[in-house]
Amino acid sequence: MNGGDFDLAVAPDGKAYYYFERVHTETICADLTDDYTDVTGYYTTHFPRVQPPYVREATAHFYRKGKHYLLTSGTTGYLPNPSEVAVADTWHGPYRVLGNPHIDDESQTSFHSQISSVFKVAGKKALYIACADRWLPKNMDKEYPIYKEMFECLYGEEKKEFDFSRMGEEVVQNTSIADYVWLPLRFDGEMVYIDWKDSWSLDEYEDIVR
């Protein structure tokens, strides 16, 4: 299927699942074989979108209180965009889209990053951390509404001209200088939120009493 960005997840019974972007079309959840080296052939499709920048990629799965969550990114190359969170009762869904978890991010760029993984912290009662790639730390001046329009022109059903000078200086795609954004998740019912914190500590979160 020409798979793009992916996440692998294992259930408590040992069964494994492969979430990935079927390039520029939709998200796939595929069952893995018992030895995790191949797919069984069974899969489900999710979030069908017409084109970039709306197609979802960089799927990050996590499980909380009987619910399966997927955090995804739009498709704008190394340029960041708004994240989206969805929830389901099973590994294969159906998934309900809840919206953008970065509600206070006026830049619409997920704090200039792309979430790649979410994990529950062992020893803490309810701490989940999102690890996100900040691919272009030297190009955080690029404005999402402008390059959103650029991708719409490039990938739309009717190709349109785009004035590339609106993008300013050329983006330096040097991923060797990329860094990370680590932020805790906040929950309100089913909804997931990710708030910006200049600094934070694991000590702020309650330990599991043994």
Backbone as ProteinMPNN parsed JSONL, in Angstrom:
{"seq_chain_A": "MNGGDFDLAVAPDGKAYYYFERVHTETICADLTDDYTDVTGYYTTHFPRVQPPYVREATAHFYRKGKHYLLTSGTTGYLPNPSEVAVADTWHGPYRVLGNPHIDDESQTSFHSQISSVFKVAGKKALYIACADRWLPKNMDKEYPIYKEMFECLYGEEKKEFDFSRMGEEVVQNTSIADYVWLPLRFDGEMVYIDWKDSWSLDEYEDIVR", "coords_chain_A": {"N_chain_A": [[0.813, -1.221, 0.0], [2.151, 1.127, -0.195], [3.105, 2.328, 2.246], [3.258, 5.004, 4.613], [4.267, 7.167, 7.286], [4.223, 5.548, 10.507], [2.877, 3.621, 13.311], [3.475, 1.1, 15.727], [1.758, -1.205, 17.749], [1.124, -3.193, 20.647], [-1.158, -5.459, 21.988], [-2.409, -6.434, 25.278], [-2.734, -9.229, 25.134], [-0.786, -9.971, 23.417], [-1.18, -9.705, 20.706], [-0.486, -7.834, 17.759], [-0.568, -4.611, 16.156], [-0.565, -2.528, 13.274], [-0.39, 0.709, 12.461], [-0.718, 2.994, 9.861], [-0.037, 5.503, 7.359], [-1.667, 5.373, 4.351], [-0.352, 6.429, 1.566], [-1.189, 9.737, 0.997], [-3.945, 9.292, 1.034], [-5.499, 7.771, 3.114], [-5.814, 6.43, 6.506], [-4.54, 3.365, 7.732], [-5.265, 0.471, 9.664], [-3.708, -2.407, 10.382], [-3.62, -5.916, 11.026], [-0.935, -7.66, 12.549], [1.141, -10.564, 11.969], [1.679, -13.431, 14.155], [4.388, -13.506, 14.79], [5.142, -10.927, 14.364], [6.33, -10.097, 11.983], [5.069, -9.712, 9.582], [2.059, -8.804, 7.745], [-1.331, -9.901, 8.291], [-3.247, -9.685, 6.383], [-5.703, -8.793, 7.044], [-7.319, -5.716, 7.467], [-8.345, -2.356, 8.332], [-9.83, 0.758, 7.265], [-9.409, 4.302, 7.733], [-10.242, 7.754, 8.329], [-10.512, 8.921, 5.612], [-9.311, 11.209, 3.266], [-9.298, 13.865, 0.907], [-6.891, 14.947, -0.134], [-3.443, 16.098, 0.458], [-3.233, 19.16, 2.323], [-4.701, 17.683, 4.138], [-4.889, 14.903, 4.473], [-4.191, 12.349, 6.837], [-1.258, 11.63, 8.788], [1.654, 10.201, 10.461], [0.728, 8.614, 12.665], [-0.048, 8.124, 16.064], [-0.628, 5.862, 18.535], [-2.433, 5.276, 21.575], [-3.638, 3.859, 24.688], [-6.297, 4.236, 26.961], [-8.263, 3.986, 29.803], [-10.068, 2.04, 28.742], [-10.379, 2.969, 26.171], [-9.283, 3.492, 22.812], [-6.921, 5.616, 21.396], [-5.984, 7.763, 18.708], [-3.528, 9.911, 17.672], [-2.897, 12.202, 15.176], [-1.184, 13.753, 12.376], [-1.463, 16.357, 9.894], [-0.588, 16.461, 6.353], [2.089, 18.014, 5.401], [4.734, 17.918, 4.544], [7.912, 18.599, 5.981], [7.051, 20.782, 7.301], [5.113, 21.957, 10.024], [1.713, 21.319, 11.243], [-1.843, 21.489, 12.16], [-2.658, 19.157, 14.714], [-4.68, 16.177, 15.191], [-7.067, 14.453, 17.121], [-8.491, 11.25, 17.708], [-10.928, 8.816, 18.828], [-11.778, 5.489, 19.897], [-13.564, 2.393, 20.577], [-12.378, -0.003, 20.062], [-9.449, -1.639, 18.655], [-9.595, -1.457, 15.891], [-11.482, 0.457, 15.51], [-14.845, 1.75, 14.845], [-13.315, 5.026, 14.517], [-13.845, 8.096, 16.173], [-13.519, 11.428, 15.395], [-12.228, 13.872, 17.484], [-11.082, 16.368, 17.479], [-8.687, 19.129, 17.469], [-6.012, 18.796, 19.648], [-4.318, 20.806, 20.525], [-5.383, 23.365, 21.63], [-4.758, 25.948, 22.397], [-2.864, 26.876, 20.704], [-2.047, 29.298, 18.724], [-0.632, 29.432, 16.376], [-1.326, 27.287, 14.839], [0.22, 25.001, 14.446], [0.745, 22.835, 16.035], [2.418, 23.537, 18.138], [4.717, 23.958, 16.636], [5.565, 21.386, 15.851], [5.504, 17.758, 15.31], [3.68, 15.136, 16.418], [5.004, 12.033, 17.388], [4.92, 9.877, 19.092], [3.146, 8.513, 21.876], [3.15, 7.831, 25.281], [2.462, 6.029, 28.313], [3.53, 6.837, 31.542], [5.399, 4.802, 33.555], [4.751, 4.018, 36.942], [3.487, 6.356, 37.551], [0.287, 7.763, 38.251], [-1.544, 8.761, 36.28], [-0.18, 9.76, 34.027], [0.497, 10.675, 30.818], [2.675, 11.103, 28.119], [3.414, 13.065, 25.294], [5.632, 12.725, 22.692], [7.147, 14.764, 20.392], [8.338, 15.575, 17.127], [10.329, 18.273, 16.255], [10.909, 19.322, 13.391], [11.924, 21.494, 11.951], [13.549, 23.609, 13.434], [14.675, 26.079, 12.882], [12.971, 27.386, 11.261], [10.572, 28.408, 12.215], [9.095, 30.59, 11.67], [7.468, 30.337, 9.511], [4.203, 30.524, 8.157], [1.275, 28.774, 8.839], [-1.327, 29.115, 7.474], [-0.473, 30.074, 4.988], [1.25, 28.076, 3.815], [-0.537, 25.991, 3.918], [-2.369, 26.774, 1.952], [-0.63, 26.594, -0.195], [-0.178, 23.794, -0.39], [-2.762, 22.999, -0.976], [-3.06, 24.102, -3.513], [-1.087, 22.668, -4.912], [-1.866, 19.982, -4.695], [-4.556, 19.818, -5.148], [-7.632, 18.89, -6.847], [-8.029, 20.395, -9.103], [-5.283, 21.747, -10.282], [-3.591, 24.642, -9.184], [-2.003, 27.817, -9.657], [0.628, 28.944, -7.55], [2.107, 31.498, -5.68], [5.227, 31.227, -4.858], [6.965, 32.942, -3.615], [5.686, 33.966, -1.458], [6.251, 32.314, 0.611], [8.592, 33.141, 1.708], [12.055, 32.999, 2.715], [13.84, 30.129, 1.526], [13.103, 26.948, 2.904], [15.266, 25.252, 5.094], [15.912, 22.015, 4.947], [17.201, 20.35, 7.036], [17.45, 17.736, 8.772], [19.178, 16.859, 10.709], [19.456, 18.752, 12.645], [17.095, 18.791, 13.897], [14.882, 18.848, 16.733], [13.184, 17.955, 19.844], [9.857, 18.038, 21.237], [8.486, 17.674, 24.318], [5.607, 16.977, 25.97], [3.061, 16.837, 28.518], [-0.088, 15.06, 28.47], [-3.429, 16.223, 28.841], [-6.607, 15.496, 30.17], [-10.112, 15.73, 29.575], [-12.895, 14.325, 30.238], [-13.439, 12.325, 27.468], [-11.883, 13.801, 25.773], [-8.7, 14.903, 24.641], [-6.09, 17.061, 25.59], [-3.312, 19.162, 24.841], [-1.185, 21.215, 26.374], [0.891, 24.119, 26.198], [3.991, 24.211, 27.906], [6.57, 25.93, 29.365], [8.39, 24.802, 31.058], [8.434, 21.766, 32.924], [7.882, 19.07, 35.291], [8.31, 15.604, 36.144], [7.816, 15.203, 38.78], [5.604, 16.674, 39.393], [3.437, 15.102, 39.085], [1.258, 12.593, 40.35], [2.395, 9.754, 42.159], [2.021, 6.157, 41.764], [0.704, 4.355, 44.382], [2.112, 1.716, 46.051]], "CA_chain_A": [[0.0, 0.0, 0.0], [3.011, 2.307, -0.185], [2.884, 2.863, 3.587], [4.044, 6.135, 5.092], [4.539, 7.191, 8.724], [3.488, 4.46, 11.148], [3.066, 3.262, 14.713], [3.235, -0.305, 16.033], [1.249, -1.325, 19.105], [0.888, -4.578, 21.046], [-2.217, -5.622, 22.982], [-2.002, -7.269, 26.424], [-2.703, -10.646, 24.771], [0.343, -10.205, 22.529], [-1.504, -9.412, 19.308], [0.102, -6.555, 17.377], [-1.276, -3.83, 15.144], [0.291, -1.627, 12.488], [-1.121, 1.886, 11.986], [0.127, 3.754, 8.947], [-0.676, 6.34, 6.338], [-1.649, 4.955, 2.955], [0.125, 7.75, 1.158], [-2.063, 10.758, 0.41], [-5.331, 8.871, 0.912], [-6.212, 7.398, 4.331], [-5.064, 5.727, 7.546], [-4.794, 1.934, 7.763], [-4.907, -0.351, 10.818], [-3.532, -3.774, 9.878], [-3.177, -6.924, 11.99], [0.345, -8.311, 12.279], [1.229, -11.996, 12.253], [2.064, -13.723, 15.54], [5.815, -13.215, 14.999], [5.299, -9.485, 14.119], [7.184, -9.835, 10.818], [4.285, -9.556, 8.363], [0.65, -8.52, 7.973], [-2.169, -11.081, 8.057], [-4.151, -9.419, 5.267], [-6.891, -8.112, 7.558], [-7.064, -4.328, 7.799], [-9.469, -1.423, 8.254], [-9.431, 2.077, 6.767], [-9.901, 5.386, 8.579], [-9.946, 9.149, 7.982], [-10.264, 9.191, 4.183], [-9.254, 12.628, 2.94], [-9.139, 14.054, -0.537], [-5.547, 15.346, -0.57], [-2.709, 16.945, 1.395], [-2.64, 18.899, 3.63], [-5.713, 17.148, 5.05], [-4.634, 13.491, 4.731], [-3.533, 12.182, 8.132], [-0.048, 10.82, 8.844], [2.341, 10.192, 11.765], [-0.231, 8.105, 13.648], [0.461, 7.71, 17.379], [-1.696, 5.171, 19.26], [-2.309, 4.952, 22.998], [-4.846, 3.269, 25.273], [-6.6, 4.813, 28.277], [-9.604, 3.77, 30.355], [-10.905, 1.273, 27.836], [-10.506, 3.646, 24.876], [-8.11, 3.589, 21.939], [-6.751, 6.965, 20.857], [-5.006, 8.01, 17.654], [-3.127, 11.297, 17.412], [-2.354, 12.246, 13.827], [-0.767, 15.026, 11.788], [-1.751, 16.56, 8.487], [0.542, 16.16, 5.473], [2.706, 19.232, 4.851], [6.177, 17.723, 4.524], [8.531, 18.864, 7.283], [6.372, 21.923, 7.915], [4.109, 21.448, 10.96], [0.32, 21.652, 10.986], [-2.68, 21.13, 13.31], [-2.875, 17.747, 15.038], [-6.072, 15.759, 15.326], [-7.209, 13.287, 17.986], [-9.694, 10.447, 17.486], [-11.095, 7.812, 19.873], [-12.591, 4.334, 19.519], [-13.69, 1.355, 21.598], [-11.585, -1.166, 19.673], [-8.244, -1.326, 17.881], [-9.96, -1.151, 14.508], [-12.5, 1.486, 15.457], [-14.619, 3.021, 14.131], [-12.764, 6.147, 15.274], [-14.549, 9.379, 16.153], [-12.588, 12.562, 15.475], [-12.579, 14.794, 18.57], [-10.588, 17.718, 17.175], [-7.275, 19.489, 17.655], [-5.694, 18.86, 21.077], [-3.525, 22.006, 20.836], [-6.403, 24.408, 21.481], [-4.211, 27.286, 22.676], [-1.763, 27.136, 19.774], [-2.526, 30.224, 17.695], [0.118, 29.245, 15.126], [-1.918, 26.135, 14.131], [1.325, 24.138, 14.046], [1.026, 21.86, 17.105], [3.618, 24.091, 18.78], [5.823, 23.781, 15.683], [6.068, 20.02, 15.985], [4.678, 16.667, 14.809], [3.7, 14.07, 17.422], [5.42, 10.738, 16.846], [4.705, 8.798, 20.052], [2.516, 8.82, 23.157], [3.353, 6.7, 26.181], [2.095, 6.173, 29.718], [4.734, 6.79, 32.364], [5.333, 3.789, 34.608], [4.905, 4.531, 38.297], [2.635, 7.533, 37.734], [-1.121, 7.372, 38.201], [-2.274, 9.091, 35.049], [0.664, 10.637, 33.216], [0.813, 10.303, 29.443], [3.55, 12.11, 27.512], [3.55, 13.073, 23.844], [6.935, 13.096, 22.144], [6.917, 15.32, 19.057], [9.521, 16.011, 16.383], [10.379, 19.639, 15.722], [11.796, 19.082, 12.265], [12.521, 22.717, 11.398], [13.657, 24.58, 14.534], [15.115, 27.386, 12.394], [11.973, 27.907, 10.315], [9.296, 28.509, 12.911], [8.407, 31.808, 11.23], [6.578, 30.018, 8.397], [2.821, 30.618, 8.6], [0.479, 27.642, 8.367], [-2.332, 29.427, 6.452], [0.158, 30.272, 3.682], [1.653, 26.816, 3.179], [-1.756, 25.204, 3.713], [-2.845, 27.147, 0.618], [0.33, 26.061, -1.158], [-0.455, 22.37, -0.582], [-4.06, 22.908, -1.653], [-2.82, 24.389, -4.935], [-0.251, 21.633, -5.508], [-2.469, 18.655, -4.682], [-5.982, 19.885, -5.416], [-8.115, 18.232, -8.063], [-7.673, 21.347, -10.157], [-4.026, 22.37, -9.893], [-3.618, 26.095, -9.289], [-0.721, 28.495, -9.497], [0.908, 29.48, -6.222], [3.252, 32.411, -5.649], [6.117, 30.661, -3.855], [7.664, 34.012, -2.894], [4.948, 34.194, -0.214], [6.825, 31.441, 1.639], [9.802, 33.734, 2.258], [13.302, 32.296, 2.428], [13.686, 28.687, 1.343], [13.227, 26.139, 4.114], [16.45, 24.391, 5.162], [15.445, 20.723, 5.442], [18.342, 19.673, 7.644], [16.861, 17.042, 9.92], [20.179, 16.581, 11.744], [19.332, 19.744, 13.718], [15.754, 18.686, 14.478], [14.851, 18.513, 18.151], [11.945, 17.335, 20.308], [8.961, 18.707, 22.172], [7.91, 16.681, 25.228], [4.549, 17.623, 26.74], [2.075, 15.921, 29.096], [-1.468, 15.135, 27.988], [-4.466, 16.569, 29.821], [-7.867, 14.884, 29.735], [-11.394, 16.227, 30.051], [-13.725, 13.281, 29.667], [-12.693, 11.619, 26.42], [-11.049, 14.718, 25.0], [-7.277, 15.045, 24.968], [-5.527, 18.386, 25.355], [-1.872, 19.324, 25.035], [-0.936, 22.62, 26.681], [2.303, 24.491, 26.185], [4.654, 24.45, 29.183], [7.983, 26.274, 29.185], [9.117, 23.784, 31.813], [7.595, 20.945, 33.792], [8.637, 17.993, 35.932], [7.576, 14.398, 36.503], [7.455, 15.298, 40.197], [4.308, 17.34, 39.521], [2.38, 14.115, 38.867], [1.106, 11.693, 41.497], [2.917, 8.402, 42.021], [1.177, 5.016, 42.111], [1.044, 3.832, 45.72], [2.227, 0.238, 46.004]], "C_chain_A": [[0.842, 1.266, 0.0], [2.866, 3.053, 1.143], [3.813, 4.008, 3.928], [4.311, 6.023, 6.583], [3.667, 6.179, 9.453], [3.711, 4.418, 12.659], [2.759, 1.774, 14.843], [2.787, -0.407, 17.483], [0.91, -2.782, 19.386], [-0.154, -4.607, 22.152], [-1.718, -6.486, 24.141], [-1.94, -8.761, 26.098], [-1.6, -10.975, 23.776], [0.068, -9.935, 21.068], [-1.015, -8.017, 18.96], [-0.629, -5.937, 16.196], [-0.337, -2.798, 14.549], [-0.601, -0.507, 11.944], [-0.208, 2.677, 11.055], [-0.713, 4.561, 7.976], [-0.543, 5.656, 4.981], [-1.502, 6.247, 2.166], [-0.92, 8.564, 0.403], [-3.509, 10.309, 0.234], [-6.026, 8.672, 2.254], [-5.268, 6.742, 5.329], [-5.509, 4.266, 7.565], [-4.429, 1.377, 9.145], [-4.874, -1.788, 10.341], [-3.076, -4.699, 11.004], [-1.818, -7.48, 11.567], [0.262, -9.802, 12.597], [1.769, -12.203, 13.669], [3.533, -13.402, 15.82], [6.166, -11.767, 14.668], [6.107, -9.15, 12.87], [6.407, -9.613, 9.526], [2.867, -9.15, 8.752], [-0.177, -9.748, 7.626], [-3.034, -10.926, 6.818], [-5.435, -8.756, 5.726], [-6.532, -6.68, 7.938], [-8.354, -3.529, 7.708], [-8.938, -0.061, 7.833], [-10.112, 3.169, 7.582], [-9.487, 6.739, 7.991], [-9.648, 9.358, 6.493], [-10.325, 10.689, 3.919], [-8.879, 12.777, 1.469], [-7.684, 14.224, -0.944], [-4.778, 15.926, 0.611], [-3.232, 18.373, 1.274], [-3.553, 18.19, 4.61], [-5.545, 15.665, 5.358], [-3.84, 13.358, 6.026], [-2.292, 11.3, 8.001], [0.502, 10.854, 10.267], [1.404, 9.743, 12.883], [0.472, 7.669, 14.925], [-0.709, 7.137, 18.175], [-1.395, 5.12, 20.749], [-3.672, 4.517, 23.522], [-5.051, 3.848, 26.666], [-8.059, 4.549, 28.632], [-10.553, 3.106, 29.357], [-11.085, 1.869, 26.455], [-9.171, 3.634, 24.132], [-8.08, 4.985, 21.324], [-5.727, 6.955, 19.73], [-4.774, 9.509, 17.55], [-2.449, 11.319, 16.059], [-1.995, 13.672, 13.424], [-1.337, 15.134, 10.384], [-0.498, 16.3, 7.667], [1.042, 17.442, 4.811], [4.228, 19.115, 4.852], [6.768, 17.913, 5.904], [7.914, 20.071, 7.977], [5.254, 21.418, 8.816], [2.713, 21.963, 10.654], [-0.529, 21.244, 12.19], [-2.799, 19.61, 13.488], [-4.365, 17.466, 15.136], [-6.104, 14.518, 16.208], [-8.524, 12.593, 17.692], [-9.727, 9.335, 18.523], [-12.003, 6.694, 19.378], [-12.638, 3.344, 20.67], [-12.847, 0.129, 21.3], [-10.372, -0.708, 18.858], [-8.59, -0.849, 16.476], [-11.077, -0.117, 14.398], [-13.903, 0.94, 15.367], [-14.162, 4.146, 15.059], [-13.607, 7.404, 15.073], [-13.527, 10.501, 16.314], [-13.091, 13.555, 16.524], [-12.092, 16.214, 18.324], [-9.112, 17.888, 17.443], [-6.967, 19.583, 19.146], [-4.937, 20.122, 21.485], [-4.416, 23.252, 20.74], [-5.859, 25.812, 21.687], [-3.079, 27.669, 21.73], [-2.255, 28.005, 18.616], [-1.824, 30.046, 16.361], [-0.452, 28.112, 14.268], [-0.85, 25.147, 13.655], [1.653, 23.069, 15.089], [2.304, 22.23, 17.845], [4.868, 23.802, 17.947], [6.422, 22.38, 15.78], [5.071, 19.021, 15.405], [4.796, 15.497, 15.786], [4.07, 12.749, 16.764], [5.122, 9.586, 17.794], [4.003, 9.335, 21.29], [2.704, 7.606, 24.056], [2.925, 7.049, 27.601], [3.339, 5.977, 30.557], [4.536, 5.781, 33.495], [5.542, 4.438, 35.972], [4.101, 5.776, 38.589], [1.181, 7.137, 37.506], [-1.761, 7.614, 36.839], [-1.48, 10.012, 34.144], [0.963, 10.001, 31.864], [1.623, 11.451, 28.836], [3.538, 11.947, 25.999], [4.96, 13.522, 23.485], [6.705, 13.548, 20.707], [8.229, 15.769, 18.435], [9.357, 17.465, 15.957], [11.407, 19.617, 14.599], [12.556, 20.325, 11.827], [12.64, 23.797, 12.482], [14.088, 25.974, 14.082], [14.111, 28.029, 11.437], [10.594, 28.041, 10.95], [8.546, 29.796, 12.587], [7.421, 31.528, 10.091], [5.134, 29.95, 8.906], [1.967, 29.516, 7.977], [-0.568, 28.027, 7.315], [-1.731, 29.587, 5.053], [0.546, 28.935, 3.058], [0.503, 25.811, 3.11], [-2.31, 25.488, 2.314], [-1.93, 26.589, -0.465], [0.046, 24.58, -1.44], [-1.804, 22.152, -1.264], [-3.896, 23.135, -3.15], [-2.07, 23.249, -5.617], [-0.986, 20.311, -5.662], [-3.971, 18.655, -4.958], [-6.362, 19.223, -6.723], [-7.845, 19.103, -9.283], [-6.421, 22.091, -9.702], [-4.087, 23.871, -10.137], [-2.218, 26.652, -9.109], [-0.585, 29.007, -8.06], [2.155, 30.331, -6.289], [4.183, 31.978, -4.518], [6.913, 31.719, -3.094], [6.961, 34.325, -1.575], [5.5, 33.356, 0.938], [8.088, 32.016, 2.256], [11.032, 32.935, 1.869], [13.064, 30.794, 2.375], [13.936, 27.945, 2.646], [14.472, 25.263, 4.024], [16.032, 23.067, 5.782], [16.613, 19.886, 5.942], [17.862, 18.975, 8.911], [17.887, 16.681, 10.997], [20.114, 17.595, 12.884], [17.93, 19.732, 14.328], [15.858, 18.371, 15.969], [13.448, 18.048, 18.531], [11.158, 18.248, 21.228], [8.308, 17.602, 23.006], [6.875, 17.379, 26.1], [3.573, 16.592, 27.295], [0.699, 16.118, 28.476], [-2.386, 15.496, 29.156], [-5.803, 16.056, 29.27], [-9.059, 15.589, 30.376], [-12.446, 15.307, 29.447], [-12.91, 12.49, 28.665], [-11.678, 12.512, 25.731], [-9.636, 14.813, 25.559], [-6.828, 16.461, 24.651], [-4.027, 18.343, 25.598], [-1.604, 20.811, 25.177], [0.563, 22.901, 26.618], [2.8, 24.728, 27.6], [6.112, 24.773, 28.89], [8.875, 25.291, 29.927], [8.116, 22.997, 32.652], [8.412, 19.767, 34.279], [7.736, 16.795, 36.194], [7.093, 14.455, 37.953], [6.11, 15.981, 40.414], [3.153, 16.348, 39.454], [2.435, 13.024, 39.933], [1.64, 10.306, 41.18], [1.84, 7.366, 42.307], [1.633, 4.506, 43.467], [1.026, 2.318, 45.667], [2.104, -0.341, 47.405]], "O_chain_A": [[0.311, 2.362, 0.175], [2.549, 4.243, 1.171], [4.995, 3.995, 3.584], [4.553, 4.93, 7.096], [2.514, 5.965, 9.078], [4.597, 5.078, 13.201], [1.886, 1.251, 14.15], [3.371, 0.234, 18.356], [0.469, -3.515, 18.501], [-0.05, -3.873, 23.135], [-0.719, -7.191, 24.003], [-1.168, -9.49, 26.721], [-1.481, -12.118, 23.335], [0.997, -9.934, 20.26], [-1.118, -7.106, 19.782], [-1.219, -6.626, 15.364], [0.553, -2.271, 15.216], [-1.452, -0.737, 11.085], [0.928, 2.993, 11.406], [-1.911, 4.336, 7.802], [0.567, 5.394, 4.519], [-2.425, 7.058, 2.109], [-1.446, 8.166, -0.637], [-4.233, 10.855, -0.599], [-7.035, 9.324, 2.524], [-4.089, 6.526, 5.047], [-6.695, 3.965, 7.433], [-3.414, 1.761, 9.726], [-5.902, -2.333, 9.937], [-2.251, -4.318, 11.834], [-1.579, -7.737, 10.387], [-0.575, -10.24, 13.386], [2.256, -11.265, 14.3], [3.89, -13.066, 16.949], [7.34, -11.398, 14.682], [6.532, -8.005, 12.718], [7.007, -9.353, 8.482], [2.511, -9.148, 9.931], [0.214, -10.545, 6.773], [-3.505, -11.917, 6.259], [-6.183, -8.216, 4.91], [-5.553, -6.452, 8.649], [-9.328, -3.961, 7.092], [-7.759, 0.245, 8.016], [-11.234, 2.999, 8.06], [-8.508, 6.839, 7.252], [-8.61, 9.928, 6.158], [-11.285, 11.356, 4.307], [-8.226, 11.914, 0.883], [-7.271, 13.709, -1.983], [-5.368, 16.219, 1.651], [-3.647, 18.761, 0.182], [-3.229, 18.095, 5.794], [-6.008, 15.204, 6.401], [-2.932, 14.146, 6.29], [-2.268, 10.352, 7.216], [-0.095, 11.451, 11.162], [1.296, 10.403, 13.917], [1.462, 6.938, 14.882], [-1.673, 7.848, 18.458], [-0.244, 4.942, 21.148], [-4.708, 4.763, 22.904], [-4.11, 3.943, 27.454], [-8.966, 4.852, 27.857], [-11.683, 3.55, 29.158], [-11.853, 1.346, 25.648], [-8.097, 3.748, 24.723], [-9.084, 5.47, 20.801], [-4.731, 6.234, 19.786], [-5.714, 10.28, 17.362], [-1.527, 10.542, 15.813], [-2.431, 14.648, 14.034], [-1.656, 14.124, 9.757], [0.545, 15.954, 8.222], [0.498, 17.895, 3.804], [4.931, 20.088, 5.125], [6.203, 17.447, 6.893], [8.234, 20.347, 9.134], [4.508, 20.527, 8.412], [2.545, 22.922, 9.901], [0.01, 20.702, 13.155], [-3.015, 18.879, 12.522], [-5.194, 18.376, 15.161], [-5.265, 13.629, 16.061], [-9.544, 13.241, 17.458], [-8.683, 8.944, 19.046], [-12.885, 6.917, 18.548], [-11.857, 3.437, 21.618], [-12.621, -0.696, 22.185], [-10.284, 0.444, 18.435], [-7.95, 0.057, 15.942], [-11.564, 0.151, 13.3], [-14.152, -0.199, 15.761], [-14.561, 4.216, 16.221], [-14.022, 7.727, 13.96], [-12.758, 10.51, 17.275], [-14.23, 14.018, 16.462], [-12.629, 17.162, 18.897], [-8.379, 16.915, 17.62], [-7.597, 20.374, 19.848], [-4.916, 20.473, 22.665], [-4.217, 24.093, 19.864], [-6.447, 26.775, 21.196], [-2.411, 28.682, 21.939], [-2.813, 27.496, 17.644], [-2.346, 30.457, 15.324], [-0.099, 27.991, 13.095], [-0.991, 24.532, 12.598], [2.723, 22.462, 15.036], [3.148, 21.384, 18.139], [5.923, 23.452, 18.475], [7.642, 22.216, 15.79], [3.946, 19.378, 15.054], [5.877, 14.935, 15.963], [3.526, 12.387, 15.721], [5.073, 8.434, 17.363], [4.234, 10.471, 21.703], [2.447, 6.477, 23.639], [3.012, 8.199, 28.033], [4.118, 5.055, 30.315], [3.607, 5.906, 34.293], [6.406, 5.3, 36.133], [4.03, 6.217, 39.736], [0.882, 6.283, 36.672], [-2.451, 6.74, 36.314], [-2.036, 10.941, 33.558], [1.589, 8.945, 31.773], [1.293, 12.622, 29.021], [3.638, 10.834, 25.483], [5.419, 14.576, 23.927], [6.139, 12.811, 19.9], [9.116, 16.277, 19.12], [8.344, 17.831, 15.361], [12.596, 19.855, 14.81], [13.7, 20.231, 11.383], [11.912, 24.789, 12.448], [13.893, 26.947, 14.81], [14.375, 29.09, 10.872], [9.576, 27.814, 10.297], [7.488, 30.065, 13.158], [6.621, 32.398, 9.744], [4.876, 29.382, 9.968], [1.938, 29.345, 6.758], [-0.691, 27.31, 6.322], [-2.381, 29.281, 4.054], [0.214, 28.676, 1.901], [0.562, 24.869, 2.319], [-2.673, 24.567, 1.582], [-2.393, 26.164, -1.523], [0.031, 24.161, -2.598], [-1.96, 21.214, -2.045], [-4.517, 22.447, -3.961], [-2.371, 22.897, -6.757], [-0.77, 19.591, -6.637], [-4.591, 17.592, -4.995], [-5.521, 19.021, -7.598], [-7.479, 18.61, -10.35], [-6.492, 22.963, -8.836], [-4.577, 24.318, -11.174], [-1.36, 26.028, -8.484], [-1.558, 29.443, -7.445], [3.152, 29.931, -6.89], [3.957, 32.32, -3.357], [7.477, 31.426, -2.04], [7.573, 34.891, -0.67], [5.244, 33.654, 2.104], [8.613, 31.459, 3.22], [11.057, 32.277, 0.829], [12.209, 30.257, 3.079], [14.857, 28.269, 3.396], [14.709, 24.611, 3.008], [15.82, 22.985, 6.992], [16.965, 18.861, 5.359], [17.87, 19.563, 9.993], [17.509, 16.244, 12.084], [20.647, 17.346, 13.965], [17.613, 20.565, 15.177], [16.8, 17.712, 16.411], [12.619, 17.779, 17.661], [11.716, 19.111, 21.905], [7.658, 16.707, 22.466], [7.215, 18.27, 26.878], [3.281, 15.593, 26.638], [0.365, 17.209, 28.015], [-2.141, 15.117, 30.301], [-6.088, 16.167, 28.078], [-9.024, 15.985, 31.541], [-12.846, 15.478, 28.296], [-11.81, 12.034, 28.976], [-10.706, 12.016, 25.16], [-9.415, 14.805, 26.77], [-7.139, 17.001, 23.589], [-3.537, 17.592, 26.442], [-1.772, 21.577, 24.228], [1.388, 22.045, 26.939], [2.122, 25.368, 28.404], [6.811, 23.991, 28.246], [9.981, 24.984, 29.481], [7.071, 23.521, 33.037], [9.493, 19.487, 33.76], [6.539, 16.951, 36.436], [6.09, 13.835, 38.309], [5.533, 15.881, 41.497], [2.01, 16.71, 39.734], [3.508, 12.596, 40.356], [1.392, 9.749, 40.111], [0.866, 7.65, 43.004], [2.82, 4.253, 43.673], [0.026, 1.715, 45.279], [2.174, -1.557, 47.579]]}, "name": "protein", "num_of_chains": 1, "seq": "MNGGDFDLAVAPDGKAYYYFERVHTETICADLTDDYTDVTGYYTTHFPRVQPPYVREATAHFYRKGKHYLLTSGTTGYLPNPSEVAVADTWHGPYRVLGNPHIDDESQTSFHSQISSVFKVAGKKALYIACADRWLPKNMDKEYPIYKEMFECLYGEEKKEFDFSRMGEEVVQNTSIADYVWLPLRFDGEMVYIDWKDSWSLDEYEDIVR"}
